[in-house]
Every structure is written in C-alpha cells, then in structure tokens.
Amino acid sequence: MTPVVVEVALNGLTSKARNPHVPIAPDELARDALACLEAGAAIVHTHVDEHAPDPARVAARYLEGWRPVMAARPDAILYPTVGLGGDVHARYAHEPILAAAGCARMGVFDPGSVNLGMPVPEGPAALGVTYVNAFDDVRHQNALCLEHRLGPSISIFEPGFLRTALSYWRAGRLAPGALVKLYFGARESGGPNDHVGFGLPPTRAALAAYREMLEGCGLPWSVAVLGGDVVASGLARAALEHGGHVRVGLEDHAGPRQPTNVELVEEVAALAAELGRPLATCADAARILNLPR
C-alpha cells in the first residue's frame, strides 16, 4: 500500500480565541511542528503574523520558527503561505529567500481565482474576499518553483483550478514535486438548506468528480476540508481508500471541538492504520512527490 502523506497546516488565520491551542509565535510553531512530525506528519505548512511589504522581514519571521525544526529534523518538508498586498512578485518574494536558506522544500501554486468566505444567514458567502490569480500570476508561481527547485503545493479550491494545473502537466511544464491539494468547503449545518461557502462539498461523490479529472495523470493528491473536519466528514476515509493523502491542522479545522494539531494528526494516523496504509516518513513523502530539493 502507498504510504499516506500527512500534511499539517498549523495555524493560518485561526485565532487563539477560536482555539487556544493554535500556535502563532515562532517558538510555538517550532514546538508544534516537531510534535506533529513525531506523530506522523511529513509536511508542515505555516503562516506567520508578519506580512510586511519587506520580503526579507517576512522570511526572517518564518525562519525564526523553522530553523529549530530543521536543526532537529533536517528531513522535514516545510512551506509557507502567500504574502499579502502588492502584485504577484511582491506576494511571493519571500519564497526564494526561504529556499536559499535551505528550509523551504515546497512552494505555493494557486492556479485560479475564487470568492473565499463562509455562508451567512442572508445569503451565500457574503463575508470574505476574492482571491485572484490571473494566468500570468499562475505562470510566475510555477516559474518560481522551477527556478528554486520547490515542489508545487497546488491548491484546488474549485474544479477550474485543477483544469489549469492539469494544462501545465499535459504541456510538460509543471514544476516537479507537485502535490495536488483538493480543498473541499465545509458543509454548514443549518437544516434542509445546508450549503457550502466555496468549493465542492466534502462528499464521496465530489471526490469522485475530482478523481475522474485526475485519472491517468499520476499526480499525487490529498484532501482537506476548510472550515470543517476532514476525518469526521468521512472524506479522509474515502481518500485513503482510493490511494490519496490527507491534510489536517488548525488552519482548516472548525467545529465544536478544540483539538491540538497533534491530535488531528493522530486521528489520521489511526484511520490509516485501520485501513492498512502506513504513514509516510518525510523521506517517503519526498520520494512519492519526487521533490527536487
């Protein structure tokens, strides 16, 4: 059985008011990252609370939390998020610095645009932002991954994102080391009019649609539920049964519980063991993805 690559997204925009266990400061991120790697995660994704226009400052903030991780686990696979403000060159200017520092092994590849937000009583997704990635922006993201030998973390918020990513793959221009992240929008529990804020709902039928699009390409893929629970929804089980991988973490998780990142990793580890799939080590994950670094 193919080992399961578990990614943990440690924090994102999640606040301590929402979950007191979320790591924010660099030392908290380092401790959580190491604990999650020990629990079975192979990829760690973090945000920092510093989105200054100076990419050197942003990179320094990342490295403050990443260097202790790399000192203890030089095999760890780490990658950042996108900067805020400015054009695509400014938003991604910290990635080359992190790559040159020998810490980042993956880069962000967001091949599309989407209205991000959660449903509200008066209508769908009235709260949120429009996340824009024009075709030229996507080309720049892929070029950065190629130039700095970073495996693309391909975010799939909507089916159109996957169409664009696959066009790069079919043309032989997709940077090596890619992992396709199928992001499902959490189903809101509000009775007969349940709906999602964006993306496909976390169902087996929705996963089957993505799997049909991916058929024949051989790219590794994982699932995540943004604003929900990838294990409780049953989506993690469906993915594992079909050879996929799983992303968890407090960036994505929402619900009545307040788990730790380690607990979320452990839940996927237990599910993988139940289904007879071993967990991928960092070295396994690098091999499965064919990471260039």
VEXBA-986836 format. One line per field, with one value per residue (C-alpha): chain; residue number from 1; x negated, y negated, z. Coordinates in steps of 0.001 Angstrom, whole numbers. Each point is the difference from the previous one (the first is absolute). Layout:
REM residues N
ch: A|...
i: NUM|...
u: X|...
v: Y|...
w: Z|...
END
This chain:
REM residues 293
ch: A|A|A|A|A|A|A|A|A|A|A|A|A|A|A|A|A|A|A|A|A|A|A|A|A|A|A|A|A|A|A|A|A|A|A|A|A|A|A|A|A|A|A|A|A|A|A|A|A|A|A|A|A|A|A|A|A|A|A|A|A|A|A|A|A|A|A|A|A|A|A|A|A|A|A|A|A|A|A|A|A|A|A|A|A|A|A|A|A|A|A|A|A|A|A|A|A|A|A|A|A|A|A|A|A|A|A|A|A|A|A|A|A|A|A|A|A|A|A|A|A|A|A|A|A|A|A|A|A|A|A|A|A|A|A|A|A|A|A|A|A|A|A|A|A|A|A|A|A|A|A|A|A|A|A|A|A|A|A|A|A|A|A|A|A|A|A|A|A|A|A|A|A|A|A|A|A|A|A|A|A|A|A|A|A|A|A|A|A|A|A|A|A|A|A|A|A|A|A|A|A|A|A|A|A|A|A|A|A|A|A|A|A|A|A|A|A|A|A|A|A|A|A|A|A|A|A|A|A|A|A|A|A|A|A|A|A|A|A|A|A|A|A|A|A|A|A|A|A|A|A|A|A|A|A|A|A|A|A|A|A|A|A|A|A|A|A|A|A|A|A|A|A|A|A|A|A|A|A|A|A|A|A|A|A|A|A|A|A|A|A|A|A
i: 1|2|3|4|5|6|7|8|9|10|11|12|13|14|15|16|17|18|19|20|21|22|23|24|25|26|27|28|29|30|31|32|33|34|35|36|37|38|39|40|41|42|43|44|45|46|47|48|49|50|51|52|53|54|55|56|57|58|59|60|61|62|63|64|65|66|67|68|69|70|71|72|73|74|75|76|77|78|79|80|81|82|83|84|85|86|87|88|89|90|91|92|93|94|95|96|97|98|99|100|101|102|103|104|105|106|107|108|109|110|111|112|113|114|115|116|117|118|119|120|121|122|123|124|125|126|127|128|129|130|131|132|133|134|135|136|137|138|139|140|141|142|143|144|145|146|147|148|149|150|151|152|153|154|155|156|157|158|159|160|161|162|163|164|165|166|167|168|169|170|171|172|173|174|175|176|177|178|179|180|181|182|183|184|185|186|187|188|189|190|191|192|193|194|195|196|197|198|199|200|201|202|203|204|205|206|207|208|209|210|211|212|213|214|215|216|217|218|219|220|221|222|223|224|225|226|227|228|229|230|231|232|233|234|235|236|237|238|239|240|241|242|243|244|245|246|247|248|249|250|251|252|253|254|255|256|257|258|259|260|261|262|263|264|265|266|267|268|269|270|271|272|273|274|275|276|277|278|279|280|281|282|283|284|285|286|287|288|289|290|291|292|293
u: 0|-1244|-1037|2316|-1512|1476|-294|744|949|-815|1729|1166|2462|1223|-134|-590|3505|1315|-2398|-2501|-2228|-873|-3715|-754|-3375|-3102|-917|3542|-129|-3328|1261|3231|-1782|-2420|2793|2071|-2970|-502|3710|-229|262|-2440|825|434|1653|-46|1039|-1732|1524|-2380|1169|-2209|-719|-3668|-443|-3206|1962|2679|-2597|-1833|3218|510|-3573|292|2476|-1444|-3699|566|2069|-2674|-2700|1857|1573|-2002|2263|3100|2014|1030|1725|1501|3109|460|-807|2683|144|-1786|-256|-907|-3733|345|2294|-2458|-3298|-679|-20|-3432|-1488|1408|-1229|-3485|-49|458|3283|2881|397|3385|1570|3559|1701|3551|1260|3232|2269|2796|2353|-1130|2452|2500|3779|2089|3757|857|-1825|-2986|-3440|894|-3094|-3409|-2449|-624|-3283|-1297|-2674|-19|-1671|-3156|-70|289|-2848|-2194|774|-963|-3155|-1092|405|-2044|-2752|-401|687|3118|2721|3306|2661|2935|3089|3260|2856|2284|-40|-1288|-3192|-654|633|-2719|-2447|572|-630|-3512|-464|1186|-2356|-2895|-552|1140|-2855|-1007|923|3681|2693|3587|1984|3750|1601|3643|2267|1535|3719|1866|2433|3176|2697|1405|-1740|-3543|-2484|-3714|-1820|-2276|-1293|1577|1563|-1977|1812|-1022|1817|-1962|-3273|939|400|-3520|-1365|1533|-1762|-3297|324|-3109|-2252|-1687|-382|244|3004|1350|3253|806|3207|-264|2174|909|-1417|-1567|195|3480|1399|-1087|-2084|-3325|1204|1197|-3342|-2043|2096|-852|-3719|120|-1652|1359|-534|1099|-756|1444|-173|2802|1817|3271|2734|1104|-3378|-3230|-2631|-3753|-1851|-1599|3412|1157|-3098|544|3595|-1164|-2763|2571|2249|-2905|-944|3594|-54|-3407|-1939|-3309|-885|-2562|-3167|-1431|-2357|2929|1935|-2952|-221|3763|97|-3378|-1092|-2943|-1595
v: 0|-3513|-1765|-2838|-3478|-2005|-3765|-2192|-3663|-1367|-3364|-2076|-2687|1997|-2112|1078|-1225|2663|2699|-714|2823|-1718|-889|-3573|-1108|1519|2078|1387|865|1788|2086|915|844|2361|1652|516|1461|2411|926|895|-3161|-320|-3515|-3107|-3176|-3194|-3636|-2799|-3100|-2222|-1047|-3042|-1197|836|3663|294|-764|2509|2684|-771|505|3392|1042|-885|2849|2292|120|1897|2517|489|310|2897|1425|-872|2357|-2130|-1357|-3581|-2635|-3476|-1811|-2917|-3540|-2664|-3093|-1026|1872|3650|-798|-1695|2677|2779|-1848|1814|3461|-323|-1169|3010|2322|-1529|490|3727|183|-111|3114|-884|-3159|-1258|543|-1413|422|-1971|-2555|501|-1843|1119|-291|1837|-25|-2476|25|-2537|1749|2023|-1189|-3632|-233|548|-1045|685|1825|-834|1858|-1013|2293|-2128|326|3775|52|-1963|2388|3022|-1736|-693|3679|976|-2536|707|3742|-121|2628|-1736|230|-261|-1471|1124|-2129|603|2423|-2749|-161|3652|-520|-2670|2111|2963|-2191|-631|3717|983|-2554|1419|-3383|725|-323|3413|1046|-968|971|-761|-1249|493|-2579|704|-2621|1089|684|-2407|1729|-2017|2509|746|-2993|1078|-1587|-671|-3310|1061|3086|3423|1512|2663|3014|3175|-1166|-3261|1862|2344|-3005|-1176|3523|222|-3247|1374|3390|975|-2835|1764|-3148|691|-1658|-706|-1220|-2701|-1498|-3734|-1127|3531|3390|2167|3162|-458|-839|3387|-1624|1157|3607|-299|-1474|2659|2759|-1331|-538|-3680|-1976|-2290|-3536|-922|-2822|-2920|-2231|2088|1523|-1359|1509|495|1430|-1840|2626|-484|418|3158|1478|-665|1729|2933|392|391|2363|2196|14|909|2871|1232|57|1679|-2920|-950|-3622|-1584|-1238|-3282|2024|2061|-3173|-1511|3168|212|-3643|193|-3188|-1657|-1336
w: 0|-806|3213|1032|-195|2875|-232|2992|-472|3423|270|-2973|1079|3004|3167|3581|777|-2347|1200|2799|-1270|-3275|-274|-1083|1385|-1651|3047|149|-3693|420|2935|-1782|-3238|1732|1981|-3158|-1868|2888|-166|-3677|-2089|-2907|-1255|2154|-1264|2046|-105|1857|1590|-1977|-3454|-405|-3533|564|-1077|2035|3178|-926|-719|3243|1915|-1622|631|3664|357|-2655|878|3290|-1956|-2647|2655|1610|-3168|-3120|-1954|740|-2938|736|-2081|627|-1151|-2370|1092|205|-2160|-3162|-3274|-409|67|3399|1441|-853|587|3294|-1638|-1677|3314|1843|-2746|97|3773|-597|1902|-2510|-2147|-1487|-1396|-377|-3373|-70|-3579|87|1644|2516|2338|3462|2874|2126|-452|1998|681|-2693|-2821|-1148|961|618|2191|-1493|-2695|-3645|-370|-3472|-1955|-3658|-2541|56|3812|-273|-2527|2420|2879|-2084|-1250|3589|869|-3042|613|3715|-178|2154|-298|-831|2686|-2407|1693|-1610|1343|-2986|-2983|-2300|2060|-813|-3705|-67|1993|-2298|-3039|1378|614|-3493|-1546|2016|1650|3558|2482|1428|3507|-226|2489|-1031|3016|-468|2300|807|1547|3288|-32|2255|2385|-299|-837|-3460|-1608|816|-2371|-327|-213|-2876|-1679|-230|3144|1893|-1425|-1793|-3125|-49|499|-2840|-2316|803|-345|-3462|-963|1350|-1681|-1910|1125|2917|2096|3752|1613|3455|1528|2536|1358|537|2882|1063|983|-2692|2141|1483|-3437|-1329|-2733|1438|-12|-3600|-1070|1779|-1546|-3466|485|926|2767|2725|1293|3522|2401|1910|-3070|-1503|2970|1358|2114|3603|1089|762|-872|-286|-3261|1364|790|-3565|-1398|2362|-1198|-3605|1132|1759|-3068|-2270|2323|-36|-3804|-156|-1479|1629|689|-2297|1626|-1261|-2199|-1313|-790|-1851|-2091|-653|-1103|-1755|1745|-1740|3203
END
